Amino acid sequence: MKTVFVVGAGPAGLFAAQKIALSGHQVFLFNRDIKPGGLAEYGIYPLKDKMKFGLRKQFAKVLGLPNVQYFGHVKVGEQGDLTLADLRAMQPSAMVFACGAQGYNALGLPGEDSRGVYSAKDFVYAYNRLPPYASMDFSTGKRIAIVGMGNVAADIMRWLLRDDPERQTEEVIVVARRGPYEAKFDKKEIEHVEEYISRDGFLRELDRIRETCGACNQDLSPEKLGDATFPFLKKSFPAEPRPKLTFRFLSSPKEILAGPDGRIDKLVVTENNLALRADGSTAARATDRNAVLDVDTLIFAIGDKHDPSVGLPMGPDGYATKPVPESMKEPAYEAWNLETNESLHGIFVVGWARRASTGLVGIARHDGEEGAKKVLEYLQDQPDTGTPSAENLLAALQAKGATPVTKQDLEILGRIEEQQAQARNLTSFKFSDDETMLHAIQNEREALSVQ
Ligand SMILES: Cc1cc2nc3c(=O)[nH]c(=O)nc-3n(C[C@H](O)[C@H](O)[C@H](O)COP(=O)(O)OP(=O)(O)OC[C@H]3O[C@@H](n4cnc5c(N)ncnc54)[C@H](O)[C@@H]3O)c2cc1C
């Protein structure tokens, strides 16, 4: 039996842990959040209950394995509870980094620090009640611009138009640098908000961009566009819904102007032309024309980035892994130093940590399991260095000032949250800050110890 540390208990880390543990090795999971699940818990839309319950059950099964130990509320990195060097000093036979892509691409615009301007990831974390975001100010107003046209943007439209209990939304304006054919959301995700799309507004917007898109051979007829990316064009909904969803295509954010209260008041956008590339794809090209949108909130969903403070060498798509020739279909999982062209022996990277934003939970699971296969191959040639006990590791973490949450604590927390849900007549309940969770666990532990 050898010891493997897994950093990150999202889908990729948990399914990698399962595969390694089922081969007879001891796995220790270190997770920044108190609860496991990563974006499956804190990213996936809150009303996708069935999916979330199903995943939680699978994750609980992984944590139920006797040779998997869990330490939640333990961040790995330069400012974390443990550094990469600390982990190395504990001499595991291998390490798997599955800590996802925690940063985001910023707009890089003047005025970006105005109140009411949020990254989509933070906003999603807040409505999914991940501490500390759940207790921060993510207030939205009446006119909200969302920059981006992917599935995350579609989830946020859904929240703002339908499900946010505190919504004041009158209009959500989607700002996209290219045209309607370049929308990236899945049809089933945009279906949730189709009935809010202002048909008149949409048709006027198509008229505004018809010539530019036509120059790239794009046919903006409702029939063609309805088949491709906007099926609502072939259905019948109210022409002027309330609240309404509108689109501003061929527009890139240029400047954010704040009002006297410091909150965003206007978004200046640059209008774009569309250029056709040799491979048939399109690119946005800025013109010298600007437009001003009156908005009180701006949420940008333009992609994720990795957290360099974790301490792994960075590559173009995430933490760097060994380069493989293009002809090879299989990715490499071993961490790689691009400067010295050397592998970081025994350190593997899986899931969104390896490549950000690469699809759904199933893909992250597959990536975790494929990475785990490489770990198992690697372990075959490694000497047995002995396995630390969970108690010793826990004590070492506590000695460093960390307050780790074990799998027994998670069971306690689960029971407490269930009681809270019942008391409030809700299907589920989540505490919104770490302190309250840690307190509740501690109180219950003490109560159990006196019984
Ligand atoms: C808004 C949104 C909606 C989505 N909706 C769906 C959907 O409906 N259906 C679907 O199938 N997929 C959906 N996805 C995709 C899905 O959530 C991801 O594919 C999947 O969660 C990626 O898994 P991962 O384990 O690689 O990373 P993550 O899920 O990000 O997990 C990373 C884990 O690492 C931990 N961590 C981070 N940094 C550190 C650190 N420094 N030290 C220790 N631990 C750390 C975190 O606490 C977290 O638990 C959605 C994603 C987003 C962003």
The ligand as an SDF file (V2000), in Angstrom:
LIG
                    3D

 53 58  0  0  0  0  0  0  0  0999 V2000
  -21.2590   27.8870  -13.4480 C   0  0  0  0  0  0  0  0  0  0  0  0
  -20.9770   26.4560  -13.8130 C   0  0  0  0  0  0  0  0  0  0  0  0
  -22.0610   25.6150  -14.0790 C   0  0  0  0  0  0  0  0  0  0  0  0
  -21.8270   24.2770  -14.4080 C   0  0  0  0  0  0  0  0  0  0  0  0
  -22.9070   23.4840  -14.6780 N   0  0  0  0  0  0  0  0  0  0  0  0
  -22.7160   22.1860  -15.0010 C   0  0  0  0  0  0  0  0  0  0  0  0
  -23.8220   21.3290  -15.2640 C   0  0  0  0  0  0  0  0  0  0  0  0
  -24.9740   21.7550  -15.2160 O   0  0  0  0  0  0  0  0  0  0  0  0
  -23.5660   20.0300  -15.5580 N   0  0  0  0  0  0  0  0  0  0  0  0
  -22.2980   19.5250  -15.5960 C   0  0  0  0  0  0  0  0  0  0  0  0
  -22.1140   18.3160  -15.8310 O   0  0  0  0  0  0  0  0  0  0  0  0
  -21.2160   20.3250  -15.3900 N   0  0  0  0  0  0  0  0  0  0  0  0
  -21.3940   21.6310  -15.0960 C   0  0  0  0  0  0  0  0  0  0  0  0
  -20.3110   22.4450  -14.8710 N   0  0  0  0  0  0  0  0  0  0  0  0
  -18.9550   21.8950  -15.0430 C   0  0  0  0  0  0  0  0  0  0  0  0
  -18.4790   21.1010  -13.8240 C   0  0  0  0  0  0  0  0  0  0  0  0
  -18.8070   21.7420  -12.6400 O   0  0  0  0  0  0  0  0  0  0  0  0
  -16.9570   20.8710  -13.9780 C   0  0  0  0  0  0  0  0  0  0  0  0
  -16.7620   20.0720  -15.1440 O   0  0  0  0  0  0  0  0  0  0  0  0
  -16.2930   20.1230  -12.8150 C   0  0  0  0  0  0  0  0  0  0  0  0
  -16.7530   20.5410  -11.5650 O   0  0  0  0  0  0  0  0  0  0  0  0
  -14.7530   20.2870  -12.8640 C   0  0  0  0  0  0  0  0  0  0  0  0
  -14.2180   19.4540  -11.8780 O   0  0  0  0  0  0  0  0  0  0  0  0
  -12.7660   19.6150  -11.2100 P   0  0  0  0  0  0  0  0  0  0  0  0
  -12.7370   18.6010  -10.1350 O   0  0  0  0  0  0  0  0  0  0  0  0
  -11.7290   19.5640  -12.2610 O   0  0  0  0  0  0  0  0  0  0  0  0
  -12.7110   21.0900  -10.5860 O   0  0  0  0  0  0  0  0  0  0  0  0
  -13.6270   21.7980   -9.4900 P   0  0  0  0  0  0  0  0  0  0  0  0
  -15.0170   21.3020   -9.5650 O   0  0  0  0  0  0  0  0  0  0  0  0
  -13.3930   23.2510   -9.6550 O   0  0  0  0  0  0  0  0  0  0  0  0
  -13.0250   21.3210   -8.0840 O   0  0  0  0  0  0  0  0  0  0  0  0
  -11.8410   21.8580   -7.5620 C   0  0  0  0  0  0  0  0  0  0  0  0
  -11.7460   21.5450   -6.0790 C   0  0  0  0  0  0  0  0  0  0  0  0
  -10.4400   21.9380   -5.6430 O   0  0  0  0  0  0  0  0  0  0  0  0
  -10.5250   22.6330   -4.4230 C   0  0  0  0  0  0  0  0  0  0  0  0
   -9.3790   23.5760   -4.3910 N   0  0  0  0  0  0  0  0  0  0  0  0
   -9.1940   24.6660   -5.1500 C   0  0  0  0  0  0  0  0  0  0  0  0
   -8.0320   25.2640   -4.8590 N   0  0  0  0  0  0  0  0  0  0  0  0
   -7.4710   24.5390   -3.8830 C   0  0  0  0  0  0  0  0  0  0  0  0
   -6.2620   24.6570   -3.1450 C   0  0  0  0  0  0  0  0  0  0  0  0
   -5.4100   25.6560   -3.3820 N   0  0  0  0  0  0  0  0  0  0  0  0
   -6.0030   23.7420   -2.1730 N   0  0  0  0  0  0  0  0  0  0  0  0
   -6.8880   22.7420   -1.9070 C   0  0  0  0  0  0  0  0  0  0  0  0
   -8.0370   22.5810   -2.6020 N   0  0  0  0  0  0  0  0  0  0  0  0
   -8.3240   23.4590   -3.5730 C   0  0  0  0  0  0  0  0  0  0  0  0
  -11.8630   23.3200   -4.4360 C   0  0  0  0  0  0  0  0  0  0  0  0
  -12.2820   23.5090   -3.0830 O   0  0  0  0  0  0  0  0  0  0  0  0
  -12.7240   22.2980   -5.2000 C   0  0  0  0  0  0  0  0  0  0  0  0
  -13.3420   21.4040   -4.2770 O   0  0  0  0  0  0  0  0  0  0  0  0
  -20.5000   23.7770  -14.5060 C   0  0  0  0  0  0  0  0  0  0  0  0
  -19.4130   24.6430  -14.2490 C   0  0  0  0  0  0  0  0  0  0  0  0
  -19.6470   25.9710  -13.9010 C   0  0  0  0  0  0  0  0  0  0  0  0
  -18.4940   26.8910  -13.6460 C   0  0  0  0  0  0  0  0  0  0  0  0
  1  2  1  0
  2  3  1  0
  2 52  2  0
  3  4  2  0
  4  5  1  0
  4 50  1  0
  5  6  2  0
  6  7  1  0
  6 13  1  0
  7  8  2  0
  7  9  1  0
  9 10  1  0
 10 11  2  0
 10 12  1  0
 12 13  2  0
 13 14  1  0
 14 15  1  0
 14 50  1  0
 15 16  1  0
 16 17  1  0
 16 18  1  0
 18 19  1  0
 18 20  1  0
 20 21  1  0
 20 22  1  0
 22 23  1  0
 23 24  1  0
 24 25  2  0
 24 26  1  0
 24 27  1  0
 27 28  1  0
 28 29  2  0
 28 30  1  0
 28 31  1  0
 31 32  1  0
 32 33  1  0
 33 34  1  0
 33 48  1  0
 34 35  1  0
 35 36  1  0
 35 46  1  0
 36 37  1  0
 36 45  1  0
 37 38  2  0
 38 39  1  0
 39 40  1  0
 39 45  2  0
 40 41  1  0
 40 42  2  0
 42 43  1  0
 43 44  2  0
 44 45  1  0
 46 47  1  0
 46 48  1  0
 48 49  1  0
 50 51  2  0
 51 52  1  0
 52 53  1  0
M  END
$$$$
